[in-house]
Amino acid sequence: MTIADALPIAGFAFIPWADRALSEEAQVLRRRFDEASEFSGSVTVGEPRRTAQEAIDAAYKAAQVDDWNGEGSARVEPSTYIYASQFLMLLPSTIPLPEITADTDGEILFEWDLGPRRVFSISVGRDGTLTFAGLFGYRKIHGTEHSCEALPVVISECFERLLFPSRH
């Protein structure tokens, strides 16, 4: 048994693109983190994430060729699919499921519409760029961030505005 096998790991999110380790211990840790992050024993946490991943899968499959919608749309690149799946893993389990679709520009779009003037969308690009826009009451925000190992602060703040409008 390696040291990694002996670690009591539970509840950590493993970010796959940050992993560059090659040792046997690293492989054990990678497996342990994967097991912990799947939440397979929890319907409350695991099922919504599986449902969202299935929506990403469906968006990718539906848009694998140019002009997939018959109106000149760009295909969704494999890298876009990977970045979208990684972005999903960064989302806290307390955030409601978004609507996930392929966008005509070849990006994968995450949209939250929680009612009048409570809308937020994030589009994941083929290079990991996160393009976002939100309407929170009478406040508007938009911008771009790059995918990284944690949810960008500005996007976390947008989720707070979306979910807790009375605080802002």
C-alpha positions in Angstrom: 0.0 0.0 0.0 1.3 3.5 -0.9 1.0 6.6 1.2 -1.7 7.8 -1.2 -3.9 4.8 -0.5 -3.7 5.5 3.3 -5.0 9.1 3.0 -8.6 9.6 4.2 -9.8 11.6 1.2 -13.4 12.7 1.1 -15.2 15.6 -0.5 -12.4 17.1 -2.5 -12.8 18.3 -6.1 -10.0 17.2 -8.4 -9.3 19.4 -11.3 -8.1 17.2 -14.1 -6.2 19.8 -16.2 -4.1 20.8 -13.2 -2.8 17.2 -12.8 0.7 16.7 -14.3 1.9 13.9 -12.0 3.1 10.6 -13.4 4.1 8.5 -10.4 2.2 5.4 -9.0 1.2 7.5 -6.0 -0.2 10.2 -8.3 -2.3 7.6 -10.1 -3.7 6.3 -6.8 -4.5 9.9 -5.7 -6.1 10.6 -9.0 -8.3 7.6 -8.7 -9.2 8.5 -5.1 -10.1 12.1 -6.0 -12.2 10.8 -8.9 -14.1 8.5 -6.6 -14.7 11.3 -4.1 -15.8 13.8 -6.6 -18.3 11.6 -8.3 -20.7 11.6 -5.3 -22.0 8.3 -6.6 -23.6 7.5 -3.3 -25.6 10.7 -3.2 -28.7 11.3 -5.3 -29.0 14.8 -4.0 -25.6 15.9 -5.2 -24.6 13.3 -7.8 -27.8 13.2 -9.9 -27.9 16.9 -10.8 -24.3 16.9 -11.8 -24.8 13.7 -13.9 -27.9 15.3 -15.5 -25.8 18.4 -16.4 -23.0 16.3 -17.8 -25.5 14.4 -19.9 -26.7 17.8 -21.3 -23.1 18.7 -22.2 -22.7 15.3 -23.9 -25.9 15.9 -25.9 -24.9 19.4 -26.9 -21.6 18.1 -28.1 -23.1 15.2 -30.0 -25.7 17.4 -31.7 -23.1 19.9 -32.9 -20.1 17.9 -34.2 -20.3 19.2 -37.7 -20.3 22.7 -39.2 -23.8 24.0 -40.0 -25.4 21.5 -37.5 -28.4 23.7 -37.3 -28.8 24.4 -41.0 -28.1 28.1 -40.4 -24.3 28.3 -40.8 -23.3 27.4 -37.2 -19.8 26.3 -36.2 -19.2 22.8 -34.8 -18.4 22.3 -31.2 -14.7 21.3 -30.9 -13.5 18.4 -28.6 -11.6 21.0 -26.6 -14.8 23.0 -26.0 -16.4 19.8 -24.7 -13.5 19.2 -22.3 -13.5 22.7 -21.0 -17.3 22.7 -20.5 -17.1 19.5 -18.5 -14.3 20.9 -16.4 -16.3 24.1 -15.8 -19.2 22.0 -14.6 -17.0 20.4 -12.0 -16.1 23.8 -10.6 -19.8 24.8 -10.0 -20.9 24.5 -6.4 -23.6 21.9 -5.9 -25.9 24.6 -4.4 -26.3 26.3 -7.8 -29.4 25.3 -9.7 -29.0 23.3 -12.9 -28.5 25.5 -15.9 -29.9 24.9 -19.4 -27.0 23.6 -21.4 -26.9 23.9 -25.2 -24.6 24.2 -28.1 -24.3 27.8 -29.3 -24.1 28.7 -33.0 -20.6 30.0 -32.6 -19.3 26.5 -31.6 -19.3 27.2 -27.8 -21.2 25.4 -25.1 -23.7 27.7 -23.3 -24.8 27.4 -19.7 -27.9 29.5 -18.9 -29.7 30.3 -15.7 -33.1 32.0 -15.9 -34.5 32.4 -12.5 -37.3 34.9 -13.4 -37.7 38.5 -14.5 -34.3 40.3 -14.4 -32.5 37.3 -12.9 -30.6 35.8 -15.8 -27.0 34.7 -16.1 -25.2 32.9 -19.0 -21.7 31.6 -19.5 -20.4 30.4 -22.8 -17.4 28.1 -22.8 -15.0 28.4 -25.8 -12.6 26.0 -27.4 -9.6 27.6 -25.7 -11.3 27.6 -22.3 -12.4 31.2 -22.4 -15.5 31.9 -20.3 -17.7 34.6 -21.8 -20.4 35.7 -19.4 -23.3 38.1 -19.2 -25.9 38.7 -16.4 -28.9 40.8 -15.6 -29.5 41.1 -11.9 -32.4 43.5 -11.2 -31.3 46.7 -12.9 -27.6 45.8 -12.9 -25.9 44.3 -15.9 -22.5 42.7 -16.1 -20.5 41.0 -18.9 -16.9 40.0 -19.5 -14.5 37.2 -20.1 -12.4 35.0 -17.9 -10.2 32.1 -18.7 -10.8 28.6 -17.3 -8.6 27.8 -14.4 -8.4 25.6 -11.4 -11.1 27.4 -9.5 -14.3 29.3 -10.3 -13.2 32.9 -11.2 -14.2 35.3 -8.4 -16.2 37.6 -10.7 -18.4 34.6 -11.8 -18.8 33.5 -8.1 -20.0 37.0 -7.4 -22.5 36.8 -10.3 -23.9 33.6 -8.9 -24.4 35.3 -5.5 -26.2 38.2 -7.2 -28.4 35.7 -9.2 -29.3 33.5 -6.2 -29.5 36.1 -3.5 -30.9 39.3 -5.1 -31.9 40.8 -1.8 -28.3 41.0 -0.6 -27.3 43.3 -3.5 
